[in-house]
Structures are given as C-alpha cells and as structure tokens.
Amino acid sequence: MVLMEANRGKPVDVIAGSLHIRLAETAEEVRASQTLRYRVFCEEMAAQPTMQQQLEGREYDSFDEYCDHLLVFDLSGGKESVIGSYRLMRREQAARRGQFYSVDEYDLSRLLAYPGEILELGRSCVDRQFRTGSTMQLLWRGISDYVLYYNIDIMFGCASLPSVAPEELALPLSYLYHHHLAPPALRPRAVPERYVAMDRIPVEAINLREARRMLPPLIRGYLRLGAFIGDGAVVDRDFGTTDVAIVVKTDWVTEKYHRHYKLSGDAARD
C-alpha cells in the first residue's frame, strides 16, 4: 500500500489509494460516522437503538461531542464518504465529559493513576464492503499517528463478543483470562454489579485453536498488538454483546506500524 502524508500539521492525515484517513473536522462528518455506526451496530448487529436514533438513522450518545472521531473516507465516488470510524478520548476530553465511557462497566482506577497520557478507544466499525486487511491496517496507522502526536502511553477500551449469554462464550472468555490477563498494575476490573467471571474452563482443558477462532477479528487484532485483558466480562444488553476490557501499551504498536509503513514506502520508491 502506497501512502501519502496529506498534511503533516494534523494529528492524522494520510491518503492510501482511494482511501483517506483523518480526524472529523465538521459536525456533518461526525453525523456521517454516526450513520455508519447505525448501519453496523443497529442494522447488522444486535444493538437496540432509541426511537429517536431509529428516526434519524444514527447511533450516538452524550460522549460524541467530547471525542475525536478518526474517520476513513472513500474517495472513489467523486466525493468523500465515511466508510470507517473509531472514537478516541483522551484524559482532558474525559474530564470535560465527566468520565470515560468505560467507567460504567469497569473500575479504571489503576489506569487513571498511570502517570502518562491514556486514550480510550471505542465505536470501531467499518462498512461491510470495505472490511479488508488494508482498511484495518490504515485504521491502525491512523491510531499510531494519533498516539505519537499526543504522546499517549496506554490505550484501553471495551471490545465485544457477539452474545449476551456468557455460558456460550466460556471457551474464548477462559482463553483470554488464562493467557492474556493484564498485570495487576494495569488491570481494569468489571464493576461488582456487572462482573461476569471469565475463568469458566480450566486452563488445561482449553482448545487454543478453537478459542482463538471464536474471537472476533477486532479482539484478535488487539492481541496481535500485545493487548492485555481486564478481569471480568460485562454483558451489554443494549448492544447485544458481552464485553471485555482491553489494555494496550503503545510503544510496541507505534514501532510496529511505523516500521511497516516505512518499509512499504521504501519499496514503493524502489
């Protein structure tokens, strides 16, 4: 993939073929990302929209106005259309909102006590026809640029498995708990009233291949980046999912993606 820096003064601004990744710059672009979120979360998946969201065809909440929205635009149709989205929230943005989104599911006190900058990731989605490896690579390139621009040390957020019945997810949940549990100093824990135990199968009884196969692509992608998992799952009936907490130290992510794209660019110039 050949990439071109569109504007070096912005946190993220990269063009790759017919795709352009940057932060949303207008309210209209944020609304376009919310329309994409509605198609993915409410129409394809099991999220339950409010009546107002159904009327507007957008998935949104009170956090949107405080966050940065990392968007992938398709340029091939003659105008920019949003085909990918990630919602990003730093400490100062969460302070203005009053909390991080994940606080309703997880005790984040250990992450909040971390001395460096932290970033919450959420609402990741890509239009069905653009769900390719290259689109996800571009999204991660955008996150890597954002992390470097704001000097972020730790990323975290909730990632979802598609069921509200934890017993159906015993294998992947147990695998995540036994093989990827975060170290105590960085370990979110599900709030007591929503805590669902993840260690449902003994470690020696876990079929590793089958457990990994059952993980959604986004969680597998996080694990390839060295992600850790928090203690306890949370059932989110509004979205029809069971959530786990993800924690990623960013130094390895930025090194991996910038090395990857530097090598790609060098090859393209040869």
Secondary structure by P-SEA (a helix, b strand, c coil): ccccccccccccccccccbbbbccccaaaaaaaaaaaaacccccccccccaaaaaacccccccccccccbbbbbccccbbbbcbbbbbbcaaaaaaacccccccccccccccccccbbbbbcccccccccccaaaaaaaaaaaaaaaaaacccbbbbbbbccccccccaaaaaaaaaaccccccccbbbcccccccccccccccccaaaaaaaaccaaaaaaaaabbbbcccccccccccbbbbbbbbbcaaaaaaaaaaaaaaaaaaac
